[in-house]
Amino acid sequence: MKIYLDNCCYNRPYDDQRQLRISLETQAKLNIQDSIRNGEIELVSSFVLLYEISRSPNTTSARSIEEFVEKYSAIFVSDKNLDKIETLAKDIQSTGVKKMDSWHVACAIIAGAEYFLTTDKRLLKYNTDSIKMINPVDFISEKEE
């Protein structure tokens, strides 16, 4: 099983954990990372993700996330696929998805990921037959069925 986690997923453990939803999403994301480390799930990442991580003002968390992505990515979508990514991203944007989010989704689809994990409620509304958009908590529930 191949999954793509967007930047908000990676940053969830660094958010304020006093809200139950955030705490649950954090626990789910950490569980997913363990499954990736154990080889149960293949991680897909991209140059778009690394770019977004590099722009984080929190250099400590950014470095930790970057190290995980670099160490455990089974599939990496590089900018060599730029034309294909850009074309697909424009189609995705036409549905109301923000530009950066559309680039992430396009990379995930091009890599053949089955799931796109995000904590972004707005992005979760994007619907396509090409990839399943899902929250980390829902992914854990679905994976365990």
matplotlib code that plots the C-alpha trace (Angstrom):
import matplotlib.pyplot as plt

x = [0.0, 1.4, 0.5, 1.4, 1.3, 1.0, 2.9, 0.0, 0.1, 3.8, 3.4, 0.4, 2.6, 4.0, 0.5, -1.3, -2.3, -5.0, -7.7, -8.9, -9.1, -5.5, -4.3, -6.1, -4.7, -1.2, -1.5, -2.8, 0.0, 2.6, 1.1, 1.3, 4.9, 5.6, 3.9, 6.2, 9.3, 8.2, 7.8, 4.0, 3.3, 5.2, 5.8, 5.5, 7.1, 8.0, 10.1, 7.0, 6.9, 10.6, 10.2, 7.3, 9.2, 12.2, 10.0, 9.0, 10.0, 10.5, 13.8, 13.9, 10.7, 11.5, 14.8, 13.2, 10.4, 12.9, 15.1, 12.1, 11.0, 14.5, 15.1, 11.7, 10.4, 10.0, 8.9, 10.1, 8.5, 11.1, 10.8, 11.7, 7.9, 7.2, 5.1, 2.9, 2.5, 1.7, -1.0, -2.6, -2.3, -4.1, -7.0, -7.2, -7.1, -10.1, -12.1, -11.2, -8.1, -5.3, -2.2, 0.3, -2.2, -2.9, 0.8, 1.0, -2.1, -0.7, 2.6, 0.8, -1.4, 1.6, 3.4, 0.5, -0.3, -3.6, -4.1, -3.5, -3.4, -4.2, -5.6, -6.8, -10.6, -10.9, -8.6, -10.5, -13.5, -11.6, -13.0, -11.4, -11.3, -7.5, -6.6, -8.5, -8.3, -8.4, -7.7, -5.0, -7.6, -9.9, -7.0, -6.1, -9.8, -9.9, -6.6, -7.6, -10.9]
y = [0.0, 3.4, 6.6, 10.3, 12.5, 16.2, 18.8, 19.5, 15.7, 15.8, 19.0, 17.7, 16.5, 20.0, 21.6, 22.4, 19.0, 20.4, 19.9, 16.3, 16.2, 17.4, 14.9, 12.0, 13.0, 13.2, 9.7, 8.3, 10.0, 8.6, 5.1, 5.5, 6.5, 3.3, 1.3, 3.0, 2.3, -1.3, -1.7, -2.3, 0.9, 2.5, 6.2, 8.4, 11.9, 14.6, 17.6, 19.7, 18.3, 18.9, 22.5, 23.1, 21.6, 23.8, 26.9, 26.1, 28.7, 26.0, 24.6, 21.9, 20.3, 20.9, 19.0, 16.1, 15.8, 16.1, 13.3, 11.0, 11.7, 11.2, 8.0, 6.3, 7.4, 4.3, 6.5, 10.0, 12.2, 14.6, 17.7, 15.7, 15.0, 18.8, 19.0, 16.1, 17.4, 20.9, 19.7, 17.5, 20.2, 22.7, 20.3, 19.8, 23.5, 23.9, 22.2, 24.8, 23.2, 25.6, 25.6, 24.0, 21.4, 20.6, 20.0, 17.6, 15.6, 15.6, 14.1, 11.5, 10.4, 10.3, 8.1, 5.7, 6.3, 4.8, 7.2, 10.9, 11.7, 15.2, 17.0, 19.9, 19.8, 21.8, 19.6, 16.5, 17.7, 17.1, 14.0, 11.9, 8.3, 8.5, 8.6, 8.4, 11.6, 10.7, 12.0, 10.0, 8.9, 7.6, 5.9, 3.9, 2.8, 1.8, 0.0, -2.0, -3.3]
z = [0.0, -1.0, 0.8, 0.5, 3.6, 3.1, 5.1, 7.5, 8.4, 9.1, 11.3, 13.3, 16.3, 16.6, 16.9, 20.1, 21.5, 23.9, 21.2, 21.1, 17.3, 17.0, 19.6, 17.8, 14.4, 16.0, 17.5, 14.2, 12.2, 14.6, 14.3, 10.5, 10.7, 12.7, 10.0, 7.4, 9.5, 9.8, 6.0, 6.2, 4.2, 1.3, 1.7, -1.4, -1.2, -3.6, -4.4, -3.6, -0.1, 0.5, -0.8, 1.6, 4.5, 3.8, 4.1, 7.7, 10.3, 12.8, 11.7, 14.4, 13.3, 9.6, 9.9, 11.8, 9.1, 6.3, 7.8, 8.1, 4.5, 3.1, 5.1, 4.5, 1.1, -1.1, -4.0, -4.7, -7.4, -8.7, -10.8, -13.8, -14.1, -14.0, -17.2, -16.2, -12.6, -13.7, -16.1, -13.5, -10.8, -13.0, -13.5, -9.7, -9.1, -11.4, -8.6, -6.1, -4.5, -3.6, -5.8, -3.4, -2.4, -6.0, -6.6, -3.7, -4.9, -8.5, -7.3, -5.2, -8.2, -10.6, -8.1, -7.9, -4.2, -3.2, -0.3, 0.3, 4.0, 5.2, 8.2, 6.0, 6.1, 3.0, 1.0, 2.2, 0.2, -3.1, -4.6, -7.4, -8.5, -8.8, -5.1, -1.8, 0.2, 3.9, 7.4, 9.4, 12.0, 9.3, 7.5, 10.7, 11.1, 7.5, 7.6, 10.6, 9.0]

ax = plt.figure().add_subplot(projection="3d")
ax.plot(x, y, z, "-o")
ax.set_aspect("equal")
plt.show()
